[in-house]
């Protein structure tokens, strides 16, 4: 097959702009390697790659034949994932599992005044996750349980692990990128209120909706407003200059969070732990979410914990971080697939 020119590739890439950004960057690299690309399902971001006799089907950039069918089934079950990680002597939060609100209520007195995380047993993108600091309201507790149950038949109630959250992207047993995910936030200028600051931050061309841009627009919905209320603030609060106001507890990029590249700034021992976690579940492509108190300190039994493994980790935040350098992680995906 004749080599495609750079100009032809640029024209071809414009045909894929409606796809999720991670899929777009895989396609761009595949074209760079002179592979044929065919979109089989636009809504599902399902593509077929061909080069010579090599054929690969890829869904949403990181669902590939490199991982057997059972691997994502393990990782989407958060309780099972924790069990396997514990068996490999990897730190995970303590938790209990419930499937009814009355069952959750039986645990209320044991959890009162504690910092906890309530999350669906099976869900993605931070859906249905609530972080409760110093639990004191039975009403809010049940509301969080019901929210989580709307995404899954079972709910995990975990101990809250203090520290900052980092996403380790593991591809083919190698940590290829690390990012710190900061919850949706604004920084005060002493002049504008939170609503105005959100509107201004959302003007950044890197922010959009539907995972087709490097960052997602920040919303001011019920979750954000409730979180502000817990801080005795509302959308009309006027932050002082350089005052940072967090709008959410969870740090997902999909809910307006910021991605900060930390690949070169983190103790190598944590990368080894992330590699070990991916191997424990047999994953070749995996997003390891780890809470770390100090990224420069050596890990011990108290200063870090893996809170989740992701079977379909997004690639684009590692290539287009809010702060930091492009890690070109799609190259590792194509290397893994033999292109």
N, C-alpha and C positions, 0 to 999 in steps of 0.2 A: 504494500500500500504506500503511495507517495506521501512524503512528509508534508504536514499542513503548515502553511506560513503563519507568522505571528498575526498578520492582519486578518487572515481567515479565522483564526482562533478567537480573536477579539469579537468578530462578528457573530461567531457561534455562541460565545458566552452570553451575549445579550439575549439570546433565546431562552436562557435559563434563569433570568432575573426574578421570576415569580416563585422560584423554589426557596426553601429554607436555606439560610446562609451557609450552614455546615455542608449541605449537599452541593451548593454552588462551588465551594472551594475545593471539594473533592473532584468535581467535574473539571474545574480549571486545571488542576494538576494532572488529571487523566488525559486531557487534551494536550497538555504540554508534553506528555509521554507518548503522544501519537496513538492513544487508545480511542476506539469508537465509543461514543456515548449515546444511549437511547433512554429517554424518559418513558417508563412503562406506566406510571401512575403519578400524576402531578400532585394530587391531594396527599398521597402517602409518601411523597418524595422517594419513590421507588425507581431505581435506575439499573440499567444493564451496561456493563463495561466489556468491551471485546478488544483483544489484541492478539493477532495470529490465531492460535488455537485456544487461547485463554479466554474464558468467559466467567464473569462474576456478577452476581446480583447483589445490590447494596440498597438498603432501606435506611433513610434518615442518616446517611453518612457513616454510621458506626454499627449498624446491624448487618453483619456479614457472615459468610460461611466459615470464617476463622473461629467463631464460637459455636459450639454444639448447642442444640435446642435446649438442653437442660440448664445451661449456664444462666441465661436471662431469667428463667423460671426461679432459680435459686435467689438471684439478686433482687427480683421484684418482691420476694417474700422477706420482709425486713427481719422478722423473727427468726427465720431459718438462717439467714445471712449471719446474724449475731451468734447463733449457736455454733456455726461452722468456724467463725473467727475466734470465738472463745476456745474451741478445741485446738486451735493453732496458737494459743497463748497471745492473742492480740487483744488489746484493750477495747472494750465496748461498754456503753452505758448500761447500768442495771435497769430492768424494766419489768412491767407486768402487762398481760394482754387481757382485754375484755371485749365482749361483743354485744353488750347491752348497757343502756344507761343505768339501770338499777344495779348491775354488777359493778359499774364504775363508782356508783354512790357508796357501795360497801367499802371502797378503798379511800373515800374522801378524808376521813379522820386521820388515816395514816399518812396522807399526803399534805395535809393542811400546813401552811406556812413554808412549805418547801418550794424550791424552783424545779419545775417539771416541763417536759415537752410531750405534747399529745399529738400523735401522728397516725395516719392510716397504715395498716399493715402492708398494703399494696397500693402505691400511688407514686406519681412523678411530679417534677417541677414545683415541689413545695406545696402541692395541693392539699388542703385540709390540715396543715400543720399549724399548731399553736404553741407558743412559748409562754408559760405562765410563771412569773416571778413572785415568790412569796404567796402561794395560793391562799386566798382568804374568802373568795366568793364562790359559794356552792352553785349559784346561778350561772356565773361565767364558766365554771368548770364543766357543768353539764352542757352548756352551749358549745364549748370546744369539743367535747366528746361527740355530740350530735353532728357537728361539722365534719369531724374525721370519719364518722360512720357513714356519711353521705358519699364517701369515696371508697369505702372498703367495709366488709362485713366484720372485720376485727380491727381493734385499735390498740396501739402500743402507748403506754404511759411510761415515759423514761425519766430518769434523773437528768437534770440539766447539767451539762459539762461546761464549766467556765473556760474562756479562752477565745481565740479567733478561729474562724473556719477557713480551711484551705481545701481546694480541689486538686487532687493529684490525677493527672491523666496518664494511665498506663496502657501502652500499646506494645504487644509482643514482649512482655516481661520487662519493659523499660519504662521508667517515668520520663515522659517526653516533655512535660510541662507541669507547672504548679501555679495556681493563682489563688489569691486571697479574695474572697467574695464579701463585699461590704454591703450591708442592707441598704435599701433605698433611703436616700438622705438628701438634705440640702445644707448649705453653709451660709450663715447669715452675713448680711452686709450692713446691718444697722438701719436699713432704709425700707426694705421690702418684707412683706409677711410671707408665711410659708407657702400659701397658694401662689403668690407671685413668683417666689423663688422656684417652685416646681415648674411653672409655666416657662420660666427662663431656661431652666436646665433642660427641659424637653425640646427646646429649639435646637439643641445639638443635633446636627444631621446624622450622627451615629445612632440616634435613638429613633425607634419606630415601633411597629406592632407586628406580631406574628413570626418572630424569629427570622426576619429577612434583613435585619440590620444588626450591627455589632452589639448594640445595647437596646433595652426595651424602655419605652416611655414610662415615666413614673405616674401611677394612678393616685387619686385621692378618694378611694372608696371607703367602705365601712371598716375594713381591716386597718387601713392607715389612720382613719379618724379615731378609731378605738384605741390604737396605740398612742396617738397624740394625747387622747383624753387621760390615759394612764400616766402621762407625764405632766398632767394639768395644763395641757396646751390644746389649741385648735388650729384650723387652717389659717386663722387671722392673727396668730401669734407672731410677733416681730422679733426674730432672733437678733442677738447682738452681733457685731462684726466678728467673723471667724467662729461663731458658735455653730457647732454641727448638731443638727436635729435629725434623729433617725425616725423614719416613718413606718418601718416594719422591724420585726424581730428577726424573721428569717432572711437569709442573705442571697436568695436565688436571683440570678441575672434575669430570669423570666418575669420577676416582679419588680423590676426597676433598679436592681442592685448594680454596683460598680465592680468591674473586674480589674484586679491589680496583679500584674505578673510578679511571681516570687520564685521563679525557677532557679535563679542563681543565688538566692538569698536565704535558702532554707537548709538546715542541717541535713547532711546526706543520710543520716540514720533514719529520718522520717521517710525518705524515699524508699529505703530498704523495707520499711514496714508496709508501705503502700504496695510495693511489688509482692511482698509476702501475702498480703490480703487478696490481691488479684489471683495469685496462684492457688490460694486456698479454695477458691470457688471455681477454679479452672478457666478463668477469663483471660482472653487475649486482648480485648478492648474493654476498658473499665474506668469509671470515674470513682475515685476513692475520696470520700469526704471525711476530713479529719479535723478535730478541734485540737489546737495546740496553744499552750499558754505562752511559750517563748520559743520562736523558731530557731534561735541560736543555741538554746540549751539542749543537751543530750536527752533523749526520751527516757522516762522512767515510768513506773506503774501509776503515777499520779498526775503527770503533766500533759497527757494527750489521750485521745480516744477516737476511734473510728465510729462515726455516727451513721454512715450509710455507704453502700456500694451502688453504683449506677450502671445498668447494662446498656444504656444508650446515651453516653455522655456527649454533650454538644462540643463541637470543635472550635467554633468561631471565636468564643471569648479568649482563647489562647492565641489566636492570630490577630485579633483586634481588641486588645485590652484597653480599658479606660486609661490605664497607665502602664507602660512597659513596652516590650518589644514583641514583634511577630515571631511565634515559635514554629510556624509552618508545619503544624502537626498533621495536616492531610498527607504530607509526603510519607509519614510513617504508616499511615493506613494503606496507601498504595504499595509501599514496600512489603507490608505484611501479606497483601493479596497477590503479590508476585507480578506487579506491573512495572 
